[in-house]
């Protein structure tokens, strides 16, 4: 290889050097172009994800700021039951208040009982201790314990 380079004339040597440099610059240009295209695609995806996050945040912010009652009372439970048509099969709602608040009710439909349980839990800032359910012949007895 060394013999080949020494046998080249000056003009041929410079031409070979210029073409090698041109190929190297072309490769670097392709690499930079690819990097720039990936970067612009990443910026577009970031803007889209930021927009999605802001949309979800705006929709969920009022839900997180909703005032929750500190204590659960029978009027709150009755208000929840009367506000939704799905709870028409709920009966025998009772509330026992000692060290632990216990709410018990019966429901013909297990789904309605679960939905009511969820709504009661979400409407108060009290911590749920336990959820017990027992199935009788035609009904489900649900008992919620709060701290």
DSSP file (Angstrom, degrees, kcal/mol; ACC not computed):
  #  RESIDUE AA STRUCTURE BP1 BP2  ACC     N-H-->O    O-->H-N    N-H-->O    O-->H-N    TCO  KAPPA ALPHA  PHI   PSI    X-CA   Y-CA   Z-CA
    1    1 A X     >        0   0    0      0, 0.0     4,-2.0     0, 0.0     5,-0.2   0.000 360.0 360.0 360.0 -41.3    0.0    0.0    0.0
    2    2 A X  H  >  +     0   0    0      1,-0.2     4,-2.1     2,-0.2     5,-0.2   0.877 360.0  52.5 -62.7 -37.2    2.8    2.3    0.9
    3    3 A X  H  > S+     0   0    0      1,-0.2     4,-1.5     2,-0.2    -1,-0.2   0.880 107.0  53.6 -65.1 -38.4    4.4    1.7   -2.5
    4    4 A X  H  > S+     0   0    0      1,-0.2     4,-0.5     2,-0.2    -2,-0.2   0.910 109.5  46.8 -63.7 -42.9    1.1    2.5   -4.2
    5    5 A X  H >< S+     0   0    0     -4,-2.0     3,-0.8     1,-0.2    -1,-0.2   0.887 111.5  51.0 -68.4 -38.4    0.9    5.9   -2.5
    6    6 A X  H 3< S+     0   0    0     -4,-2.1    -1,-0.2     1,-0.2    -2,-0.2   0.789 106.0  56.4 -70.0 -25.6    4.5    6.8   -3.3
    7    7 A X  H 3< S+     0   0    0     -4,-1.5    -1,-0.2    -5,-0.2    -2,-0.2   0.601  88.2  99.2 -81.9  -9.5    4.0    5.9   -6.9
    8    8 A X  S << S-     0   0    0     -3,-0.8     2,-0.1    -4,-0.5    -3,-0.0  -0.472  75.9-121.6 -76.2 146.2    1.1    8.4   -7.2
    9    9 A X     >  -     0   0    0     -2,-0.2     4,-2.6     1,-0.1     5,-0.2  -0.397  30.5-104.1 -78.2 166.7    1.8   11.8   -8.7
   10   10 A X  H  > S+     0   0    0      1,-0.2     4,-2.5     2,-0.2     5,-0.2   0.903 121.6  50.4 -60.8 -43.8    1.0   14.9   -6.6
   11   11 A X  H  > S+     0   0    0      1,-0.2     4,-2.1     2,-0.2    -1,-0.2   0.909 112.3  46.7 -63.1 -42.0   -2.2   15.7   -8.5
   12   12 A X  H  > S+     0   0    0      2,-0.2     4,-2.6     1,-0.2    -2,-0.2   0.886 111.0  52.9 -66.5 -39.4   -3.5   12.1   -8.1
   13   13 A X  H  X S+     0   0    0     -4,-2.6     4,-2.4     2,-0.2    -2,-0.2   0.934 111.5  45.1 -61.6 -47.0   -2.6   12.1   -4.4
   14   14 A X  H  X S+     0   0    0     -4,-2.5     4,-2.7     2,-0.2    -1,-0.2   0.866 112.8  51.8 -64.9 -36.3   -4.5   15.3   -3.8
   15   15 A X  H  X S+     0   0    0     -4,-2.1     4,-2.3    -5,-0.2    -2,-0.2   0.912 111.6  46.3 -65.9 -41.9   -7.4   14.0   -5.8
   16   16 A X  H  X S+     0   0    0     -4,-2.6     4,-2.1     2,-0.2    -2,-0.2   0.892 114.1  48.5 -65.9 -40.7   -7.5   10.7   -3.8
   17   17 A X  H  X S+     0   0    0     -4,-2.4     4,-2.3     2,-0.2    -2,-0.2   0.903 111.9  49.1 -65.8 -42.4   -7.3   12.7   -0.5
   18   18 A X  H  X S+     0   0    0     -4,-2.7     4,-2.5     2,-0.2    -2,-0.2   0.899 111.5  48.9 -65.2 -41.6  -10.1   15.1   -1.6
   19   19 A X  H  X S+     0   0    0     -4,-2.3     4,-2.4     2,-0.2    -1,-0.2   0.892 111.7  49.2 -67.8 -38.1  -12.4   12.2   -2.6
   20   20 A X  H  X S+     0   0    0     -4,-2.1     4,-2.3     2,-0.2    -2,-0.2   0.918 112.7  47.8 -63.9 -42.5  -11.7   10.4    0.7
   21   21 A X  H  X S+     0   0    0     -4,-2.3     4,-2.7     2,-0.2    -2,-0.2   0.890 110.9  51.5 -64.2 -39.7  -12.5   13.6    2.6
   22   22 A X  H  X S+     0   0    0     -4,-2.5     4,-2.4     2,-0.2    -2,-0.2   0.912 110.5  47.9 -63.9 -42.8  -15.6   14.1    0.5
   23   23 A X  H  X S+     0   0    0     -4,-2.4     4,-2.2     2,-0.2    -2,-0.2   0.900 112.7  49.4 -64.4 -40.8  -16.8   10.5    1.3
   24   24 A X  H  X S+     0   0    0     -4,-2.3     4,-2.2     2,-0.2    -2,-0.2   0.922 112.5  46.6 -63.9 -44.8  -16.1   11.1    5.0
   25   25 A X  H  X S+     0   0    0     -4,-2.7     4,-2.4     2,-0.2    -2,-0.2   0.870 110.6  53.6 -65.1 -37.1  -18.0   14.4    5.0
   26   26 A X  H  X S+     0   0    0     -4,-2.4     4,-2.2     2,-0.2    -1,-0.2   0.910 109.3  48.5 -62.9 -42.9  -20.9   12.8    3.1
   27   27 A X  H  X S+     0   0    0     -4,-2.2     4,-2.2     2,-0.2    -2,-0.2   0.902 112.0  48.5 -64.1 -41.9  -21.1   10.1    5.8
   28   28 A X  H  X S+     0   0    0     -4,-2.2     4,-2.6     2,-0.2    -2,-0.2   0.892 110.1  52.9 -65.3 -38.7  -21.0   12.7    8.6
   29   29 A X  H  X S+     0   0    0     -4,-2.4     4,-2.5     2,-0.2    -2,-0.2   0.908 109.3  47.9 -62.5 -43.3  -23.7   14.6    6.8
   30   30 A X  H  X S+     0   0    0     -4,-2.2     4,-2.4     2,-0.2    -1,-0.2   0.914 112.2  50.3 -63.4 -42.5  -26.0   11.5    6.6
   31   31 A X  H  X S+     0   0    0     -4,-2.2     4,-2.3     2,-0.2    -2,-0.2   0.917 112.8  45.8 -62.0 -44.7  -25.3   10.8   10.3
   32   32 A X  H  X S+     0   0    0     -4,-2.6     4,-2.6     2,-0.2    -2,-0.2   0.887 111.8  52.0 -65.8 -39.3  -26.2   14.4   11.3
   33   33 A X  H  X S+     0   0    0     -4,-2.5     4,-2.3     2,-0.2    -2,-0.2   0.917 110.9  47.4 -63.5 -43.1  -29.3   14.4    9.0
   34   34 A X  H  X S+     0   0    0     -4,-2.4     4,-2.3     2,-0.2    -2,-0.2   0.915 112.4  49.5 -64.4 -43.0  -30.5   11.2   10.6
   35   35 A X  H  X S+     0   0    0     -4,-2.3     4,-2.4     1,-0.2    -2,-0.2   0.908 111.3  49.5 -62.5 -42.2  -29.9   12.6   14.1
   36   36 A X  H  X S+     0   0    0     -4,-2.6     4,-2.5     2,-0.2    -2,-0.2   0.898 110.5  49.8 -64.8 -40.8  -31.8   15.8   13.3
   37   37 A X  H  X S+     0   0    0     -4,-2.3     4,-1.9     2,-0.2    -2,-0.2   0.904 111.9  47.7 -66.1 -40.4  -34.7   13.8   11.9
   38   38 A X  H  X S+     0   0    0     -4,-2.3     4,-2.2     2,-0.2    -2,-0.2   0.896 111.9  51.6 -65.0 -40.0  -34.9   11.6   15.1
   39   39 A X  H  X S+     0   0    0     -4,-2.4     4,-2.3     2,-0.2    -2,-0.2   0.922 109.4  48.1 -63.6 -45.1  -34.6   14.7   17.3
   40   40 A X  H  X S+     0   0    0     -4,-2.5     4,-2.1     1,-0.2    -1,-0.2   0.880 111.6  50.8 -65.1 -36.4  -37.5   16.5   15.5
   41   41 A X  H  X S+     0   0    0     -4,-1.9     4,-2.3     2,-0.2    -1,-0.2   0.899 110.1  50.1 -65.7 -39.5  -39.6   13.4   15.8
   42   42 A X  H  X S+     0   0    0     -4,-2.2     4,-2.5     2,-0.2    -2,-0.2   0.889 109.1  51.4 -65.1 -39.1  -38.8   13.2   19.5
   43   43 A X  H  X S+     0   0    0     -4,-2.3     4,-2.4     2,-0.2    -2,-0.2   0.907 110.1  49.4 -64.8 -41.1  -39.8   16.9   19.9
   44   44 A X  H  X S+     0   0    0     -4,-2.1     4,-2.2     2,-0.2    -2,-0.2   0.921 112.4  47.4 -63.1 -43.6  -43.1   16.2   18.2
   45   45 A X  H  X S+     0   0    0     -4,-2.3     4,-2.7     2,-0.2    -2,-0.2   0.885 111.0  52.0 -64.8 -38.2  -43.8   13.2   20.4
   46   46 A X  H  X S+     0   0    0     -4,-2.5     4,-2.6     2,-0.2    -2,-0.2   0.918 109.7  48.9 -64.1 -43.2  -42.9   15.2   23.5
   47   47 A X  H  X S+     0   0    0     -4,-2.4     4,-2.2     2,-0.2    -2,-0.2   0.901 112.4  48.7 -62.9 -40.4  -45.3   18.0   22.5
   48   48 A X  H  X S+     0   0    0     -4,-2.2     4,-2.4     2,-0.2    -2,-0.2   0.934 113.1  46.4 -64.9 -45.9  -48.1   15.5   21.9
   49   49 A X  H  X S+     0   0    0     -4,-2.7     4,-2.6     2,-0.2    -2,-0.2   0.879 111.4  52.2 -65.0 -37.7  -47.4   13.8   25.3
   50   50 A X  H  X S+     0   0    0     -4,-2.6     4,-2.6     2,-0.2    -1,-0.2   0.913 110.2  48.9 -64.1 -41.5  -47.3   17.1   27.0
   51   51 A X  H  X S+     0   0    0     -4,-2.2     4,-2.2     2,-0.2    -2,-0.2   0.907 111.7  48.9 -62.9 -42.4  -50.7   18.1   25.5
   52   52 A X  H  X S+     0   0    0     -4,-2.4     4,-2.4     2,-0.2    -2,-0.2   0.910 112.1  48.9 -63.4 -42.3  -52.2   14.7   26.5
   53   53 A X  H  X S+     0   0    0     -4,-2.6     4,-2.7     1,-0.2    -2,-0.2   0.928 111.6  48.4 -64.0 -44.9  -50.8   15.2   30.1
   54   54 A X  H  X S+     0   0    0     -4,-2.6     4,-2.5     2,-0.2    -1,-0.2   0.880 110.7  51.8 -64.2 -37.3  -52.2   18.7   30.3
   55   55 A X  H  X S+     0   0    0     -4,-2.2     4,-2.0     2,-0.2    -1,-0.2   0.945 113.1  43.5 -62.7 -48.7  -55.6   17.6   29.0
   56   56 A X  H  X S+     0   0    0     -4,-2.4     4,-2.4     1,-0.2    -2,-0.2   0.896 113.9  51.8 -65.0 -39.9  -55.8   14.8   31.6
   57   57 A X  H  X S+     0   0    0     -4,-2.7     4,-2.0     1,-0.2    -1,-0.2   0.914 109.5  49.1 -64.0 -42.6  -54.6   17.1   34.4
   58   58 A X  H  X S+     0   0    0     -4,-2.5     4,-0.6     1,-0.2    -1,-0.2   0.882 114.4  45.9 -64.5 -37.4  -57.2   19.7   33.5
   59   59 A X  H  < S+     0   0    0     -4,-2.0     4,-0.4     1,-0.2    -2,-0.2   0.846 118.6  40.8 -73.9 -33.6  -60.0   17.1   33.5
   60   60 A X  H  X S+     0   0    0     -4,-2.4     4,-1.7    -5,-0.2     3,-0.3   0.681  95.1  80.3 -90.5 -17.5  -58.8   15.5   36.8
   61   61 A X  H  X S+     0   0    0     -4,-2.0     4,-1.5     1,-0.2     3,-0.2   0.911  91.2  50.6 -58.7 -46.2  -57.9   18.6   38.8
   62   62 A X  H  < S+     0   0    0     -4,-0.6     4,-0.4     1,-0.2    -1,-0.2   0.852 108.5  54.6 -61.8 -30.4  -61.5   19.5   39.7
   63   63 A X  H >4 S+     0   0    0     -4,-0.4     3,-0.6    -3,-0.3    -1,-0.2   0.868 108.3  47.4 -69.9 -35.1  -62.0   15.9   41.0
   64   64 A X  H 3< S+     0   0    0     -4,-1.7    -1,-0.2    -3,-0.2    -2,-0.2   0.755 111.6  51.5 -76.7 -22.2  -59.0   16.1   43.3
   65   65 A X  T 3< S+     0   0    0     -4,-1.5    -1,-0.2    -5,-0.2    -2,-0.2   0.426  79.8 124.2 -93.6   0.9  -60.1   19.4   44.6
   66   66 A X    <   -     0   0    0     -3,-0.6     2,-0.3    -4,-0.4    -3,-0.0  -0.360  69.4-111.4 -64.0 138.4  -63.6   18.3   45.5
   67   67 A X        -     0   0    0     -2,-0.1     2,-0.4     1,-0.0    -1,-0.1  -0.535  32.3-157.2 -72.7 130.6  -64.5   18.8   49.1
   68   68 A X        -     0   0    0     -2,-0.3    56,-0.2    -3,-0.1     2,-0.2  -0.889  18.7-116.7-109.4 141.7  -64.9   15.6   51.1
   69   69 A X  B     -a  124   0A   0     54,-1.6    56,-2.3    -2,-0.4    57,-0.4  -0.516  14.5-143.0 -73.1 141.1  -66.9   15.3   54.2
   70   70 A X  S    S+     0   0    0     -2,-0.2     2,-0.3    54,-0.2    -1,-0.1   0.941  83.7  32.3 -70.4 -46.4  -64.8   14.4   57.3
   71   71 A X  S    S-     0   0    0     54,-0.1     2,-0.5    53,-0.1    -1,-0.1  -0.833  77.1-131.1-114.4 149.7  -67.5   12.2   58.8
   72   72 A X        +     0   0    0     -2,-0.3     2,-0.3    -3,-0.0    52,-0.0  -0.833  29.5 177.6 -97.0 132.9  -70.1   10.1   57.2
   73   73 A X     >  -     0   0    0     -2,-0.5     4,-1.7     1,-0.0     3,-0.4  -0.831  44.3-101.2-127.7 172.4  -73.6   10.4   58.5
   74   74 A X  H  > S+     0   0    0     -2,-0.3     4,-2.6     1,-0.2     5,-0.2   0.820 118.7  58.7 -63.7 -32.1  -76.9    8.8   57.5
   75   75 A X  H  > S+     0   0    0      2,-0.2     4,-2.3     1,-0.2    -1,-0.2   0.879 104.6  50.9 -67.1 -36.0  -78.0   11.8   55.6
   76   76 A X  H  > S+     0   0    0     -3,-0.4     4,-2.2     2,-0.2    -2,-0.2   0.933 111.7  46.8 -64.4 -45.2  -74.9   11.6   53.3
   77   77 A X  H  X S+     0   0    0     -4,-1.7     4,-2.3     1,-0.2    -2,-0.2   0.917 113.7  48.1 -63.5 -43.9  -75.6    7.9   52.6
   78   78 A X  H  X S+     0   0    0     -4,-2.6     4,-2.7     1,-0.2    -1,-0.2   0.884 109.7  52.9 -64.8 -37.4  -79.3    8.6   51.9
   79   79 A X  H  X S+     0   0    0     -4,-2.3     4,-1.4     2,-0.2    -1,-0.2   0.903 110.2  48.0 -63.2 -41.0  -78.4   11.5   49.6
   80   80 A X  H  X S+     0   0    0     -4,-2.2     4,-0.5     2,-0.2    -2,-0.2   0.915 112.8  48.5 -64.5 -43.1  -76.0    9.2   47.6
   81   81 A X  H >< S+     0   0    0     -4,-2.3     3,-0.9     1,-0.2     6,-0.3   0.916 113.6  45.9 -64.9 -43.7  -78.7    6.5   47.4
   82   82 A X  H 3< S+     0   0    0     -4,-2.7    -1,-0.2     1,-0.2    -2,-0.2   0.745 105.3  62.2 -72.6 -22.2  -81.4    9.0   46.2
   83   83 A X  H 3< S+     0   0    0     -4,-1.4     2,-0.4    -5,-0.2    -1,-0.2   0.617 101.7  55.2 -80.2 -11.0  -79.1   10.6   43.7
   84   84 A X    X<  -     0   0    0     -3,-0.9     3,-1.1    -4,-0.5    -1,-0.1  -0.982  64.9-151.0-130.8 131.9  -78.6    7.5   41.6
   85   85 A X  G >  S+     0   0    0     -2,-0.4     3,-1.2     1,-0.2    -1,-0.1   0.729  93.5  70.6 -68.6 -23.9  -81.2    5.3   40.0
   86   86 A X  G 3  S+     0   0    0      1,-0.3     3,-0.5     2,-0.1    -1,-0.2   0.706  90.6  61.6 -67.6 -18.6  -78.9    2.2   40.3
   87   87 A X  G X   +     0   0    0     -3,-1.1     3,-1.5    -6,-0.3    -1,-0.3   0.147  65.7 109.8 -95.9  20.1  -79.4    2.2   44.1
   88   88 A X  T <  S+     0   0    0     -3,-1.2    -1,-0.2     1,-0.3    -2,-0.1   0.744  76.6  55.4 -67.9 -21.6  -83.1    1.6   44.1
   89   89 A X  T 3  S+     0   0    0     -3,-0.5    19,-0.8    20,-0.1     2,-0.3   0.351  81.2 111.6 -93.0   6.2  -82.6   -2.0   45.4
   90   90 A X  E <   +B  107   0B   0     -3,-1.5     2,-0.3    17,-0.2    17,-0.2  -0.641  43.4 162.7 -80.2 133.5  -80.6   -0.9   48.4
   91   91 A X  E     +B  106   0B   0     15,-2.8    15,-3.1    -2,-0.3    -2,-0.0  -0.910  41.4  37.5-144.4 171.0  -82.4   -1.4   51.7
   92   92 A X  E     -     0   0B   0     -2,-0.3     2,-0.5    13,-0.2    -1,-0.1   0.884  65.5-176.5  53.4  48.5  -81.9   -1.6   55.5
   93   93 A X  E     +     0   0B   0     12,-0.2     2,-0.3    -3,-0.1    12,-0.2  -0.636   7.9 171.1 -77.4 125.7  -79.3    1.2   55.6
   94   94 A X  E     -B  104   0B   0     10,-2.8    10,-2.3    -2,-0.5     2,-0.4  -0.967  21.7-155.7-137.1 154.9  -77.9    1.5   59.2
   95   95 A X  E     -B  103   0B   0     -2,-0.3     2,-0.5     8,-0.2     8,-0.2  -0.991   4.6-170.2-134.5 124.3  -75.1    3.4   60.8
   96   96 A X  E     -B  102   0B   0      6,-3.0     6,-2.9    -2,-0.4     2,-0.6  -0.968   8.0-164.7-115.7 124.6  -73.4    2.5   64.1
   97   97 A X  E     +B  101   0B   0     -2,-0.5     4,-0.2     4,-0.2     2,-0.2  -0.923  36.0 115.3-117.1 111.2  -71.0    5.0   65.5
   98   98 A X  S    S-     0   0    0      2,-0.9     3,-0.1    -2,-0.6    -2,-0.0  -0.319  93.1 -41.1-135.1-135.5  -68.6    4.0   68.2
   99   99 A X  S    S+     0   0    0      1,-0.2     2,-0.4    -2,-0.2    -2,-0.0   0.863 139.8  39.3 -64.3 -33.0  -64.8    3.9   68.0
  100  100 A X  S    S-     0   0    0      2,-0.0    -2,-0.9    29,-0.0     2,-0.5  -0.968  87.7-131.9-118.5 131.3  -65.3    2.5   64.5
  101  101 A X  E     -BC  97 146B   0     45,-1.6    45,-3.0    -2,-0.4     2,-0.5  -0.713  25.3-167.3 -83.0 126.2  -68.0    3.8   62.2
  102  102 A X  E     -BC  96 145B   0     -6,-2.9    -6,-3.0    -2,-0.5     2,-0.5  -0.969   8.4-173.0-121.1 123.8  -69.9    0.8   60.7
  103  103 A X  E     +BC  95 144B   0     41,-2.5    41,-3.5    -2,-0.5     2,-0.4  -0.963  10.4 179.9-112.5 127.8  -72.3    1.3   57.8
  104  104 A X  E     +BC  94 143B   0    -10,-2.3   -10,-2.8    -2,-0.5     2,-0.3  -0.976   7.2 157.3-130.3 145.8  -74.4   -1.7   56.8
  105  105 A X  E     - C   0 142B   0     37,-2.2    37,-3.0    -2,-0.4     2,-0.3  -0.976  30.9-124.1-156.9 163.6  -77.0   -2.2   54.1
  106  106 A X  E     -BC  91 141B   0    -15,-3.1   -15,-2.8    -2,-0.3     2,-0.4  -0.872  23.2-175.1-113.6 148.2  -78.6   -4.9   52.0
  107  107 A X  E     -BC  90 140B   0     33,-2.1    33,-3.0    -2,-0.3   -17,-0.2  -0.999  26.6-152.8-143.8 139.8  -78.8   -5.0   48.2
  108  108 A X  S    S+     0   0    0    -19,-0.8     2,-0.5    -2,-0.4    -1,-0.1   0.867  92.2  53.8 -74.0 -37.2  -80.5   -7.3   45.8
  109  109 A X  S  > S-     0   0    0      1,-0.1     4,-1.7    31,-0.1    -1,-0.1  -0.876  70.4-154.7-104.5 124.0  -77.8   -6.6   43.1
  110  110 A X  H  > S+     0   0    0     -2,-0.5     4,-2.3     1,-0.2     5,-0.2   0.868  95.7  57.3 -63.2 -37.4  -74.2   -7.1   44.1
  111  111 A X  H  > S+     0   0    0      1,-0.2     4,-2.5     2,-0.2    -1,-0.2   0.912 106.0  48.5 -61.4 -43.8  -73.1   -4.6   41.4
  112  112 A X  H  > S+     0   0    0      1,-0.2     4,-2.4     2,-0.2    -1,-0.2   0.882 110.6  52.3 -64.6 -37.5  -75.2   -1.8   43.0
  113  113 A X  H  X S+     0   0    0     -4,-1.7     4,-2.3     2,-0.2    -2,-0.2   0.903 110.4  47.2 -64.0 -41.5  -73.8   -2.7   46.4
  114  114 A X  H  X S+     0   0    0     -4,-2.3     4,-2.5     2,-0.2    -2,-0.2   0.916 112.3  49.6 -66.9 -43.0  -70.2   -2.4   45.1
  115  115 A X  H  X S+     0   0    0     -4,-2.5     4,-2.3     2,-0.2    -2,-0.2   0.911 112.1  48.0 -62.8 -42.0  -71.0    0.9   43.4
  116  116 A X  H  X S+     0   0    0     -4,-2.4     4,-2.5     2,-0.2     5,-0.2   0.911 110.4  52.3 -64.6 -41.7  -72.6    2.3   46.5
  117  117 A X  H  X S+     0   0    0     -4,-2.3     4,-2.4     1,-0.2    -2,-0.2   0.931 110.8  47.6 -58.0 -46.9  -69.6    1.2   48.6
  118  118 A X  H  X S+     0   0    0     -4,-2.5     4,-2.4     1,-0.2    -1,-0.2   0.906 112.1  49.2 -62.0 -42.7  -67.2    2.9   46.2
  119  119 A X  H  X S+     0   0    0     -4,-2.3     4,-1.2     2,-0.2    -1,-0.2   0.876 110.8  49.6 -68.0 -37.2  -69.2    6.1   46.2
  120  120 A X  H  < S+     0   0    0     -4,-2.5     4,-0.4     2,-0.2     3,-0.3   0.924 112.5  48.0 -65.2 -44.1  -69.5    6.2   50.0
  121  121 A X  H >< S+     0   0    0     -4,-2.4     3,-1.0     1,-0.2    -2,-0.2   0.911 113.2  47.6 -63.2 -42.4  -65.7    5.6   50.4
  122  122 A X  H 3< S+     0   0    0     -4,-2.4    -1,-0.2     1,-0.2    -2,-0.2   0.708 105.4  59.4 -73.7 -19.4  -64.9    8.3   47.8
  123  123 A X  T 3< S+     0   0    0     -4,-1.2   -54,-1.6    -3,-0.3     2,-0.3   0.491 104.0  55.7 -89.5  -1.7  -67.3   10.9   49.4
  124  124 A X  B <   -a   69   0A   0     -3,-1.0   -54,-0.2    -4,-0.4   -53,-0.1  -0.918  68.4-141.2-129.3 155.1  -65.5   10.9   52.8
  125  125 A X        +     0   0    0    -56,-2.3   -55,-0.1    -2,-0.3     2,-0.1   0.372  69.6 114.1 -92.9   4.9  -62.0   11.5   53.9
  126  126 A X  S    S-     0   0    0    -57,-0.4     2,-0.4   -56,-0.1    -2,-0.2  -0.443  72.3-113.6 -73.4 150.3  -62.3    8.7   56.5
  127  127 A X        -     0   0    0     -2,-0.1    20,-2.8     1,-0.0     2,-0.4  -0.685  24.3-124.9 -88.4 136.4  -60.1    5.7   56.0
  128  128 A X  E     -D  146   0B   0     -2,-0.4    18,-0.3    18,-0.2     3,-0.1  -0.635  25.2-178.0 -80.2 133.0  -61.8    2.4   55.2
  129  129 A X  E     -     0   0B   0     16,-3.9     2,-0.3     1,-0.4    17,-0.2   0.851  62.4 -13.7 -96.7 -47.4  -60.9   -0.4   57.6
  130  130 A X  E     -D  145   0B   0     15,-1.4    15,-2.6     2,-0.0     2,-0.4  -0.995  45.8-149.7-155.9 156.9  -62.8   -3.3   56.2
  131  131 A X  E     -D  144   0B   0     -2,-0.3     2,-0.4    13,-0.2    13,-0.2  -0.991  22.0-177.6-128.2 120.3  -65.5   -4.3   53.7
  132  132 A X  E     -D  143   0B   0     11,-2.8    11,-3.1    -2,-0.4     2,-0.4  -0.953   2.9-178.7-121.1 138.7  -67.5   -7.4   54.5
  133  133 A X  E     -D  142   0B   0     -2,-0.4     2,-0.4     9,-0.2     9,-0.2  -0.999   5.1-173.6-138.0 138.9  -70.2   -9.0   52.3
  134  134 A X  E     -D  141   0B   0      7,-2.5     7,-3.2    -2,-0.4     2,-0.6  -0.994  18.8-137.3-130.5 137.1  -72.4  -12.0   52.9
  135  135 A X  E     -D  140   0B   0     -2,-0.4     5,-0.2     5,-0.2     2,-0.1  -0.822  22.2-178.4 -98.2 124.6  -74.8  -13.5   50.4
  136  136 A X        -     0   0    0      3,-3.2    -1,-0.0    -2,-0.6     0, 0.0  -0.171  51.1 -70.7 -98.6-160.6  -78.2  -14.6   51.7
  137  137 A X  S    S-     0   0    0      1,-0.2    -2,-0.0    -2,-0.1     3,-0.0   0.973 123.6  -2.7 -60.8 -57.7  -80.9  -16.2   49.6
  138  138 A X  S    S+     0   0    0    -29,-0.0     2,-0.3    -3,-0.0    -1,-0.2   0.392 127.3  50.6-117.4   1.5  -81.9  -13.2   47.5
  139  139 A X        -     0   0    0    -30,-0.0    -3,-3.2   -33,-0.0     2,-0.5  -0.869  64.8-129.3-140.0 168.1  -79.7  -10.4   48.8
  140  140 A X  E     -CD 107 135B   0    -33,-3.0   -33,-2.1    -2,-0.3     2,-0.6  -0.986  17.9-149.9-120.4 127.1  -76.2   -9.3   49.7
  141  141 A X  E     -CD 106 134B   0     -7,-3.2    -7,-2.5    -2,-0.5     2,-0.4  -0.872  16.9-167.8 -97.5 122.2  -75.5   -7.8   53.1
  142  142 A X  E     -CD 105 133B   0    -37,-3.0   -37,-2.2    -2,-0.6     2,-0.4  -0.918   6.7-170.2-115.4 136.5  -72.6   -5.4   53.0
  143  143 A X  E     -CD 104 132B   0    -11,-3.1   -11,-2.8    -2,-0.4     2,-0.4  -0.988   2.7-166.2-129.8 121.8  -70.8   -4.0   56.0
  144  144 A X  E     -CD 103 131B   0    -41,-3.5   -41,-2.5    -2,-0.4     2,-0.5  -0.912   3.3-161.0-109.7 132.9  -68.3   -1.1   55.8
  145  145 A X  E     -CD 102 130B   0    -15,-2.6   -16,-3.9    -2,-0.4   -15,-1.4  -0.962  10.1-172.5-116.6 128.6  -66.0   -0.2   58.7
  146  146 A X  E      CD 101 128B   0    -45,-3.0   -45,-1.6    -2,-0.5   -18,-0.2  -0.873 360.0 360.0-118.5 150.0  -64.3    3.2   58.8
  147  147 A X              0   0    0    -20,-2.8   -19,-0.1    -2,-0.3    -1,-0.1   0.362 360.0 360.0 -98.7 360.0  -61.7    4.6   61.2
